[in-house]
Amino acid sequence: DLIPEYPYYHWRHLHSEIKNISKDDYIKEKYFDAAEKASRLYIQKTKDKAGVDSGKDSSDMDIIYNSGNGVLMVTKCIDTTEKNIQNGQHLLSKGIVAGCRNPLTHNPEYQKKLVDTGLFTEKDCLDMLSLISHLFSRLDNAKKRGG
């Protein structure tokens, strides 16, 4: 009774939207699907909030989170620290596109190879879900530039 079911998943304290979209796949040990669905959800919610969708996810993250003229601001960018946090959101969001969504969406047959080589494990899935949860929390509080 002390240890929850799926403790590693539970103790990550994932953002509610990430939990909602990933839990069933995680429980079924479909780690790729859990991470890929979470990444797609984050990317789409980011685009929706910003009102930007060129069809090119990586380019959209540049438009949305750029500290100089991005559409969404996770900080006010008034000093170096705040600009660094904004740049982190920008670059980590692009990383989610390049390192999670693209490999898992564009080449599904590669998933078996990732498992066989140890390049994507249950821990990788949990780490990815945690990162996306962090980005989602910042997205929740982001404001449109000038708004």
C-alpha positions as YAML, in Angstrom:
chain: A
units: angstrom
residues:
- id: 1
  name: ASP
  ca: [0.00, 0.00, 0.00]
- id: 2
  name: LEU
  ca: [2.96, 2.34, 0.48]
- id: 3
  name: ILE
  ca: [4.29, 2.04, -3.05]
- id: 4
  name: PRO
  ca: [1.98, 3.28, -5.81]
- id: 5
  name: GLU
  ca: [1.39, 1.27, -8.94]
- id: 6
  name: TYR
  ca: [4.04, 2.20, -11.54]
- id: 7
  name: PRO
  ca: [6.14, 4.07, -8.97]
- id: 8
  name: TYR
  ca: [8.73, 5.47, -11.37]
- id: 9
  name: TYR
  ca: [5.95, 7.01, -13.44]
- id: 10
  name: HIS
  ca: [4.04, 8.20, -10.37]
- id: 11
  name: TRP
  ca: [7.03, 9.82, -8.67]
- id: 12
  name: ARG
  ca: [7.87, 11.95, -11.67]
- id: 13
  name: HIS
  ca: [4.97, 14.26, -10.73]
- id: 14
  name: LEU
  ca: [4.15, 14.81, -14.38]
- id: 15
  name: HIS
  ca: [2.04, 17.67, -15.67]
- id: 16
  name: SER
  ca: [-1.62, 16.62, -15.78]
- id: 17
  name: GLU
  ca: [-1.85, 16.87, -19.58]
- id: 18
  name: ILE
  ca: [1.23, 14.68, -19.96]
- id: 19
  name: LYS
  ca: [-0.23, 12.12, -17.57]
- id: 20
  name: ASN
  ca: [-3.53, 12.10, -19.42]
- id: 21
  name: ILE
  ca: [-1.97, 11.40, -22.79]
- id: 22
  name: SER
  ca: [0.89, 9.08, -21.81]
- id: 23
  name: LYS
  ca: [-0.29, 6.87, -18.94]
- id: 24
  name: ASP
  ca: [-2.10, 4.17, -20.93]
- id: 25
  name: ASP
  ca: [0.82, 3.70, -23.33]
- id: 26
  name: TYR
  ca: [3.34, 3.76, -20.48]
- id: 27
  name: ILE
  ca: [1.42, 1.08, -18.57]
- id: 28
  name: LYS
  ca: [1.30, -1.06, -21.74]
- id: 29
  name: GLU
  ca: [5.10, -0.57, -22.02]
- id: 30
  name: LYS
  ca: [4.64, 1.33, -25.27]
- id: 31
  name: TYR
  ca: [7.29, 3.83, -24.28]
- id: 32
  name: PHE
  ca: [7.74, 5.26, -27.77]
- id: 33
  name: ASP
  ca: [4.05, 5.97, -28.09]
- id: 34
  name: ALA
  ca: [3.91, 7.61, -24.66]
- id: 35
  name: ALA
  ca: [6.83, 9.94, -25.42]
- id: 36
  name: GLU
  ca: [5.77, 10.66, -28.98]
- id: 37
  name: LYS
  ca: [2.18, 11.51, -28.01]
- id: 38
  name: ALA
  ca: [3.40, 13.76, -25.20]
- id: 39
  name: SER
  ca: [5.77, 15.58, -27.56]
- id: 40
  name: ARG
  ca: [3.06, 16.06, -30.19]
- id: 41
  name: LEU
  ca: [0.65, 17.39, -27.55]
- id: 42
  name: TYR
  ca: [3.21, 19.88, -26.21]
- id: 43
  name: ILE
  ca: [4.09, 21.08, -29.71]
- id: 44
  name: GLN
  ca: [0.42, 21.50, -30.69]
- id: 45
  name: LYS
  ca: [-0.53, 23.28, -27.44]
- id: 46
  name: THR
  ca: [2.44, 25.62, -27.91]
- id: 47
  name: LYS
  ca: [1.36, 26.45, -31.46]
- id: 48
  name: ASP
  ca: [-2.26, 26.90, -30.41]
- id: 49
  name: LYS
  ca: [-1.38, 29.30, -27.60]
- id: 50
  name: ALA
  ca: [0.93, 31.30, -29.86]
- id: 51
  name: GLY
  ca: [-1.40, 31.24, -32.88]
- id: 52
  name: VAL
  ca: [1.50, 30.00, -35.05]
- id: 53
  name: ASP
  ca: [1.51, 26.96, -37.31]
- id: 54
  name: SER
  ca: [3.61, 26.93, -40.47]
- id: 55
  name: GLY
  ca: [3.65, 23.15, -40.57]
- id: 56
  name: LYS
  ca: [7.35, 23.15, -39.67]
- id: 57
  name: ASP
  ca: [7.61, 22.43, -35.95]
- id: 58
  name: SER
  ca: [11.25, 23.40, -35.45]
- id: 59
  name: SER
  ca: [10.82, 26.71, -37.27]
- id: 60
  name: ASP
  ca: [7.66, 27.38, -35.30]
- id: 61
  name: MET
  ca: [9.58, 26.99, -32.03]
- id: 62
  name: ASP
  ca: [11.99, 29.70, -33.31]
- id: 63
  name: ILE
  ca: [9.09, 32.04, -34.01]
- id: 64
  name: ILE
  ca: [7.29, 31.24, -30.77]
- id: 65
  name: TYR
  ca: [10.06, 31.29, -28.14]
- id: 66
  name: ASN
  ca: [12.88, 33.46, -29.52]
- id: 67
  name: SER
  ca: [13.96, 35.79, -26.71]
- id: 68
  name: GLY
  ca: [14.36, 38.74, -29.06]
- id: 69
  name: ASN
  ca: [11.01, 38.71, -30.79]
- id: 70
  name: GLY
  ca: [9.20, 35.46, -29.93]
- id: 71
  name: VAL
  ca: [5.44, 35.32, -29.70]
- id: 72
  name: LEU
  ca: [5.31, 33.66, -26.26]
- id: 73
  name: MET
  ca: [7.29, 34.82, -23.28]
- id: 74
  name: VAL
  ca: [7.94, 32.52, -20.33]
- id: 75
  name: THR
  ca: [9.78, 35.40, -18.62]
- id: 76
  name: LYS
  ca: [9.86, 39.15, -19.12]
- id: 77
  name: CYS
  ca: [13.41, 38.89, -20.52]
- id: 78
  name: ILE
  ca: [14.51, 41.94, -18.54]
- id: 79
  name: ASP
  ca: [17.90, 40.58, -17.51]
- id: 80
  name: THR
  ca: [20.40, 37.89, -18.47]
- id: 81
  name: THR
  ca: [18.88, 35.27, -16.18]
- id: 82
  name: GLU
  ca: [15.39, 35.73, -17.60]
- id: 83
  name: LYS
  ca: [16.73, 35.74, -21.15]
- id: 84
  name: ASN
  ca: [18.57, 32.49, -20.39]
- id: 85
  name: ILE
  ca: [15.35, 30.88, -19.14]
- id: 86
  name: GLN
  ca: [13.52, 32.05, -22.28]
- id: 87
  name: ASN
  ca: [16.35, 30.74, -24.48]
- id: 88
  name: GLY
  ca: [16.24, 27.45, -22.59]
- id: 89
  name: GLN
  ca: [12.52, 27.09, -23.31]
- id: 90
  name: HIS
  ca: [13.23, 27.86, -26.96]
- id: 91
  name: LEU
  ca: [16.10, 25.42, -27.38]
- id: 92
  name: LEU
  ca: [14.60, 22.62, -25.28]
- id: 93
  name: SER
  ca: [11.37, 22.93, -27.28]
- id: 94
  name: LYS
  ca: [13.35, 22.59, -30.50]
- id: 95
  name: GLY
  ca: [15.12, 19.63, -28.91]
- id: 96
  name: ILE
  ca: [11.78, 17.93, -28.24]
- id: 97
  name: VAL
  ca: [10.96, 18.30, -31.94]
- id: 98
  name: ALA
  ca: [14.36, 17.01, -33.10]
- id: 99
  name: GLY
  ca: [15.10, 14.41, -30.45]
- id: 100
  name: CYS
  ca: [11.69, 12.98, -29.62]
- id: 101
  name: ARG
  ca: [8.96, 13.80, -32.07]
- id: 102
  name: ASN
  ca: [10.93, 13.51, -35.32]
- id: 103
  name: PRO
  ca: [12.74, 10.20, -34.73]
- id: 104
  name: LEU
  ca: [9.63, 8.49, -33.41]
- id: 105
  name: THR
  ca: [7.15, 9.92, -35.91]
- id: 106
  name: HIS
  ca: [9.15, 9.94, -39.12]
- id: 107
  name: ASN
  ca: [10.68, 6.49, -38.83]
- id: 108
  name: PRO
  ca: [8.46, 4.08, -36.85]
- id: 109
  name: GLU
  ca: [10.41, 1.00, -37.97]
- id: 110
  name: TYR
  ca: [13.47, 2.48, -36.29]
- id: 111
  name: GLN
  ca: [11.82, 2.00, -32.88]
- id: 112
  name: LYS
  ca: [12.90, -1.65, -32.68]
- id: 113
  name: LYS
  ca: [16.48, -0.65, -33.44]
- id: 114
  name: LEU
  ca: [16.37, 1.97, -30.68]
- id: 115
  name: VAL
  ca: [15.25, -0.68, -28.19]
- id: 116
  name: ASP
  ca: [17.81, -3.24, -29.39]
- id: 117
  name: THR
  ca: [20.67, -0.73, -29.09]
- id: 118
  name: GLY
  ca: [19.48, 0.67, -25.77]
- id: 119
  name: LEU
  ca: [19.00, 4.16, -27.21]
- id: 120
  name: PHE
  ca: [15.41, 4.38, -25.95]
- id: 121
  name: THR
  ca: [14.47, 2.67, -22.70]
- id: 122
  name: GLU
  ca: [11.75, 3.03, -20.10]
- id: 123
  name: LYS
  ca: [14.03, 5.51, -18.31]
- id: 124
  name: ASP
  ca: [14.44, 7.50, -21.53]
- id: 125
  name: CYS
  ca: [10.65, 7.65, -21.82]
- id: 126
  name: LEU
  ca: [10.33, 8.87, -18.22]
- id: 127
  name: ASP
  ca: [13.08, 11.44, -18.71]
- id: 128
  name: MET
  ca: [11.41, 12.71, -21.88]
- id: 129
  name: LEU
  ca: [8.02, 12.91, -20.16]
- id: 130
  name: SER
  ca: [9.61, 14.85, -17.27]
- id: 131
  name: LEU
  ca: [11.25, 17.33, -19.64]
- id: 132
  name: ILE
  ca: [8.03, 17.84, -21.57]
- id: 133
  name: SER
  ca: [6.18, 18.30, -18.26]
- id: 134
  name: HIS
  ca: [8.64, 21.03, -17.27]
- id: 135
  name: LEU
  ca: [8.17, 22.78, -20.61]
- id: 136
  name: PHE
  ca: [4.39, 22.41, -20.31]
- id: 137
  name: SER
  ca: [4.42, 24.11, -16.90]
- id: 138
  name: ARG
  ca: [6.26, 27.08, -18.38]
- id: 139
  name: LEU
  ca: [3.86, 27.10, -21.34]
- id: 140
  name: ASP
  ca: [0.91, 27.26, -18.93]
- id: 141
  name: ASN
  ca: [2.27, 30.54, -17.54]
- id: 142
  name: ALA
  ca: [3.57, 32.00, -20.82]
- id: 143
  name: LYS
  ca: [2.18, 35.29, -22.03]
- id: 144
  name: LYS
  ca: [1.98, 36.67, -25.53]
- id: 145
  name: ARG
  ca: [4.61, 39.32, -26.21]
- id: 146
  name: GLY
  ca: [3.17, 42.74, -25.51]
- id: 147
  name: GLY
  ca: [0.09, 41.17, -23.92]
...
